[in-house]
């Protein structure tokens, strides 16, 4: 494609991106296209039949708003629409004969099918989806209710009293409630897919923390299956032993029953989410019946057998006595009871974990989770209050421990004395086996029908195990599909219309069986609780972090959250982790940090628009703004380099050299002026990728311009942000200036003059080989083959050894000529190089001149110890070299024949300033001879140097023609085996020997 230029401007429309042609075959004219456009949006179009009818009465290509334009996925049953590009809206129709409207795609990616065929296609069957009641609320309630509700809540009430038990319940509910609010906010900030907790955290905080939490959360759920199954198996074994039934022994009986149970649960899970949901409803009904039995039991008058065990129905005295705490044993403390109770409140993510199977996750997750927290909290409060109002703390269970009429009440101990029972002996001897302080089955004892409480225990344990068995594969499958970690992608494959993770189900089953065979999970359970708390902590922090970044993309439809409450809850979860079990918290954080380190090292190629990215932008923006308030100081000077590389891969030597003294120190920006190579615009990402793979810390910036000089001028004036803007221009030497047009050489020198005008320092690099490797090494410079590009190390990537860097500090430019070699020696590959500084002088004052420069360098603290004076710098160069110079200039001399008009030569020189006159040569003869002589010195002194740094001469505008100045640079740097870096600062100090 040719660049369209009008005057000095260029049409940017030539660089527009192309929209792939529609699936319709053949070419479409603009007129035909317009009619097709109205057909696509008219009433007759089968493609848009699912949406409202849209009538258009205006000749426009603009498309009305449509969800297809914002969707990332295909639409089943019809072709997806694409909005027209900006160019297609404002350009002339004849500029692009292709249909500029939409690229229509079918569900399976096939092209060329007619709309009639698509109309006949039946949409894919809709997979099973759940609402907020079945999918979230019931699932969360079942996962929250567990063994602790039935077997430990009465005991916690006895220890902490009703008052503090309510505090423990409400504190736990506050944590889970705030976490539920944070979860709701994150879940309503966009479309939620499968993966549950992992999906929420990873898409909010990024893959680093999200991946680590996803892996341990899936593992914790798999182990939780074993924990709940073993709890069920232990209850069954106890019932068997009470009836004298034993298979092998207690441990092996637990293993056998546990493996059989988890196998049955696996069958229910793999049968599909519909069967699993039905099983959960069944368990829910069983628990509801057990609760009803318990409440009815508290109302029924107590029988003598129940009174002997401490149950007296509702009594105000019992409520008052049990309202205050009565700490007993090593665990008798507020935090001890809190650590035991809190794991019973850690099931609020059960609904979010199956987010991919919900009809509308953004509605179901907030509503279902918060309702589950409310009802379970209410049930805990009711049970603790009722059990504390009906049952005393200590009872013997003996029917003959009644208080006779002849005995005195003075020696009777306990609130039961008021109701005719004397439990003094067992209280004093600490031998009471009943009462809520001693009997874990107090709810069964109070219940109207005790087996229903046992059924409730079974329902709670099995439902929790089933919920965890479903959650673990769902989370792990999403993690596998993201490919953050190696060797786990095999488990991400889904089957059936619900995309069931059968392989992940089998993996979770194997993990659960392994821990069931241990049959003793007392040491593993704290780790599981800490992993869940770690997830809660990160969910709250995710909500806080997303809110504090003020990203425009953070727009949750759920508004009832507060970022500071989320942060407070995150801190509380962190503290609770260490209060529960400090060593388990350390293990959890160790695993998170290990996985985090791996992800940071590998840096997976994913971009989810996380809040970490938004925070990085905020931090960078605030730092740049604050940097504007800091005045420049010579001590803080850094060479911030604009490098004219073109495509960076085409001039790797220039990139590598500049990277040596800017990496981790200052700004480096690779500039590219696009004039006729249009492919460069679409390859910008590949250039950035090339820099990243080469481990060069640099920005890449391209501009579109009519010519090179105007494009570089754009870069010089527009690059950077605030104080973070280039102050040094680096470019390669124009080695083909002999064969190139004089206009190109004049433009090249004009770039240097523009940089000087803008107070830039200027550096020009010349090597024996061409800097532009795109012509001799096509395979090396092609962006589509990065391995070939990165396989050719340049001179500046190699270790330099004990060679020398020769610095010819012939003119004082502010110190940039000395600073750049110093920065090079700070790099490992240049550290062993010796820096030699050459200065001009005369024979009579060699020692004084050397001492003067040496003293100055010491004040600069550069560490250079070798200074040499060049006494023969001002000698006349050899005649042969002078003859070569005159021959070089002969082709650029302007013929000033005295027979022609006197002013014709001067007018031509003004119109074409690159031409050289005899007056120009005579006026600049001394400077020309100086460059020729300096080249002779370089060949004598620096033949073995690894790099030569020279102060670049400056040609006065209007006095030195551009071709003559370019010839100076040629004479100065030619025929040298070492790379030559010509340096000229902006005559402002970049070095100082003051401390302020």
C-alpha positions, 0 to 999 in steps of 0.5 A, a space after each residue: 500500500 502506498 502512503 498518501 501524502 498531500 503537502 507535508 501531511 500524510 493520510 493516517 487512513 492508509 494505516 487503518 486496520 482491516 475487518 475480515 470479509 464477510 462470510 458471503 461469497 463474492 464482492 459487494 459494492 458500496 450500494 449493495 452493501 448499504 442495502 445489505 446493511 438495512 437487510 441485516 437490521 430490517 424486520 426480514 432478517 433471520 439473524 436479528 430475529 431474537 432482538 427487537 425490530 429496528 427500523 432505520 429511515 436514514 442512510 447511515 452505516 451506524 449500527 444500533 447498540 447491541 450486546 454482540 458488540 461487547 461479547 467475547 463469545 459466539 452466539 449459539 444459533 445465529 451469526 455474531 455481529 460486529 460494529 463497523 470501524 471508525 474508518 468505515 463510517 467516515 471514509 468514502 465508499 469508493 475507498 474500500 470496496 469490501 463490505 465494511 460492516 460485520 464479520 459474521 461467524 457461525 457457532 462452530 466457526 464455519 464460513 460460507 453457510 447461508 442464513 437459511 441453513 443457519 435458520 434451520 439449525 437447532 440451538 445447542 441443548 441448554 445445560 442444567 442451570 440453578 437459581 439462587 435458592 437451589 444453587 446458592 442458598 441451600 448449598 451454602 446453608 448445608 455447607 455451613 451447618 455441620 457436626 459442630 452445630 449438633 455436637 459442639 454448639 451446646 458445649 460452647 454455650 456452656 463454656 462461654 455462656 449464652 451472652 458470649 456465645 452470641 458474641 462469638 456467633 455474631 463476630 463469626 457472622 460479621 466476618 462471613 457477612 462482610 466476606 459475603 458482601 465482598 463476594 457479591 460486589 466482585 461477582 456483580 462486576 461483570 459476567 462470572 463464569 465457572 471456577 467460583 472462588 478462584 475465578 473471583 480472586 484471579 480475575 480481581 487480583 490477577 493470576 499471581 495470587 488467584 492461581 495460588 489460592 485456587 490451587 490450595 482452595 481446590 486441595 482444601 476442598 478435596 481434603 474437606 471431603 475426607 474430613 466430613 466423610 470421616 465424621 460421618 463414618 465415626 458416627 456410624 461406627 459408634 452406633 454399630 458399637 452401641 449395638 455390638 456390630 463390629 467388622 474389623 476394628 474401629 480404625 478399619 471400620 472407619 476406613 471401610 465405611 468412609 471409602 464406601 461413602 465417598 464412592 457413593 458421593 462420587 457417583 452422585 456427583 458424576 451423575 450430574 449436577 441435577 442429581 447432586 442438587 436433588 440429593 442436597 435438597 433431600 439432606 436439607 429436608 432431613 436437617 429441617 426435620 431434625 431442627 423441628 424435632 429439636 424445637 418441639 422437644 424443648 417445648 414438651 414437658 421434661 420426663 424424669 429421665 430427661 430431668 436426670 440428664 439436666 433438661 427442665 424445659 424453659 426456665 428463667 433461672 437456667 437462662 440467667 445461670 447459663 447466660 454468664 461464662 463458666 470456663 473449664 479445661 485448657 480450651 476454656 477461653 473466649 478465643 479457644 471457643 471462637 477457634 472451635 466454632 468458627 470453622 462451622 461458619 466457613 461454608 459461604 463460598 459453596 454457591 460461588 464455587 459452582 458459578 458456572 452452573 448458575 442461571 444468573 451468577 451476578 444475582 444468585 451469588 449475592 442473594 443466595 449467599 447473604 440469605 444463607 448467612 442470615 438464616 444460619 446465623 439465626 439458627 445458631 442464635 436460636 439453638 444456643 439460646 434455647 439449649 441454654 434456657 432448658 439444660 443445666 451445665 452439670 447432671 448425673 443422669 441418675 434417677 435416684 439423685 432427686 432431692 428428698 423432702 427430708 434433706 436440706 437445700 442448704 448443702 445442695 449445689 447447682 440450679 437443679 436444686 430448685 427443681 428437686 434434683 441434687 447433682 452435688 456429688 458429681 459436681 463436686 467430684 467432677 464426674 458429671 457425664 450429662 449436662 451441656 458442659 459434659 454431654 455432646 449429644 445434648 440436642 439428641 437428648 432434648 429432641 422429641 425424637 432422638 434418631 432425627 438428630 442423628 439423621 440431621 448429623 448424617 445429613 449435615 456431614 454428607 451434604 458438606 462432603 458432597 458440596 466439597 466434592 463438587 466444589 473442588 473439581 469445579 475450581 480445579 478445572 477452571 485453574 487447569 484451563 487457565 494453564 498457570 501451572 504445568 502438568 495439570 492441564 490434563 484435568 481441565 477437560 470437560 464432558 457433556 452439556 454441563 462441561 463436567 470435570 470428570 477427570 478432576 472428580 476422580 482426582 478429588 476422589 483419590 485425594 479424599 480416599 488417601 486422607 480417609 485411609 489415615 482415619 485421623 484428621 485432627 492435625 489436618 483440619 486446622 490447615 483446611 480452616 486456615 486455607 479457607 480463611 486465607 481465601 476469605 482474607 484475599 476475597 475481602 482484600 480483592 474487593 478493597 483493592 479494586 475499590 481503592 484503585 478507582 478504576 473505571 472498570 470497577 462498577 459492581 451492580 451490588 452497592 451494599 459494600 464498603 471498602 474499609 469494612 472489607 479491609 478490616 475483615 481481611 485483617 481479622 481473617 489474617 489474625 484469626 488464622 494465627 489465633 486458630 493454629 499459628 503453625 497451620 497459618 504459617 504452612 498456608 502462607 508458605 504454600 501461597 508464597 511458594 506458588 506466588 513466587 512460581 507464577 511471578 517467575 513464569 509470568 503467564 501470558 494472561 490479561 484479565 484486567 486485574 486491580 493489580 494492573 489498575 493499581 500499577 497505573 495509579 502508582 505510576 501516575 502519582 509518582 510521575 505527578 509528584 516527580 513534576 514537583 521535584 526540581 532538577 539537580 545535577 546529582 540526580 541527572 540520568 541519561 534518559 535515552 531516545 534511541 532511533 532504532 526503527 523496528 528494534 530487532 533491526 538494530 540490536 547492537 544499538 539497543 544492546 549498547 543503550 540498554 547497558 547504561 540505562 537498565 534499572 537506571 533510567 528511561 530508554 525509549 525505542 523510536 520508530 518513524 513510519 513513512 512507507 512500511 505500513 506493516 510496522 503499525 500492526 507489528 508494534 506488539 511484536 516489537 515490544 515482545 522482542 524487547 521483552 524476550 531480549 530482557 531490554 527494559 525499554 518503551 517502544 514508540 512509533 509515529 507516522 510522518 511524511 519523512 524521517 526528520 519530521 517524524 523524529 521531531 515529533 518524537 523529540 518533542 512529544 516523547 515522555 511524560 513530565 520529568 520522565 522524558 528523554 534528554 539524550 538522542 542516540 542514533 546510528 551513523 549513516 554509512 551510506 551517505 556517499 551513495 544516498 541522495 544529498 537530501 537524505 544526508 541533509 535530513 540526517 544532519 538536520 535531525 542532529 540540529 533539531 536535537 541540539 535546538 531542543 537541548 538534547 544531548 546527542 550520541 552517534 554509534 558507528 560499528 564496522 558492521 552495519 547497525 541495520 541488520 534487516 537487509 543482510 540478515 532477513 531471518 534475524 529481523 523478521 518479527 515473526 521468528 523471535 528465536 532467530 532474532 534472539 539467537 544472534 548476540 551482538 558485540 555489546 552482549 558479550 563479556 568484554 574482559 580486560 580490554 580498554 574503553 578509550 575516552 577522547 574528552 577533547 571538548 567539555 560538553 558538560 561531562 556526558 562524554 565521561 558519564 556514559 563510560 562510567 555507567 558502562 563499567 557498572 555492568 558486570 560484562 564491562 566491569 573489568 574494562 580499563 578506562 583511558 581518558 585522552 585529552 589535548 595539550 602541548 608538549 611543554 605542559 604535558 604533566 601539568 595538563 595530566 595532573 589537572 585533568 586527573 584532579 578533576 576526574 578524582 573530584 567527580 569520583 568516577 574511578 578513572 586512573 589513566 589519563 594521557 595527553 595528546 601533544 600531537 593533536 594539532 599537527 597537520 595530517 598526512 597528505 594522503 589523507 588530505 587528498 582523500 578528503 578533497 576527493 570525497 568533497 569533490 562530488 558535493 562541490 558547487 560549481 562556481 564558474 566566474 563566467 556565470 552570474 555572480 548570484 546564481 551560486 549563492 541562490 542555489 546554495 540557499 535552495 539546496 544547502 547541502 552543496 559545498 562551496 570553495 569558501 565553505 571549505 576554506 572557512 572550515 579547513 582547520 576543523 577539517 584537518 583536525 578531524 583527519 588528524 584525530 582519526 590518525 591518532 585513534 588508529 595509533 592509540 586505540 587499535 585494541 580498544 573494545 569501545 571508543 568514546 569521542 566528543 562529537 564536533 559541532 558544525 555551526 549552522 550557516 557556516 558548515 554545510 550539512 554534507 561537510 559536517 557529515 564528512 567530519 563525522 565520517 573522517 573521525 570514525 572511519 577505518 577503525 576496528 572498534 565501535 565508535 560512540 560520538 557523544 555531545 552533551 547539551 553543554 549543561 553539567 551532568 557531573 558535579 563534585 559538590 554534595 549539594 
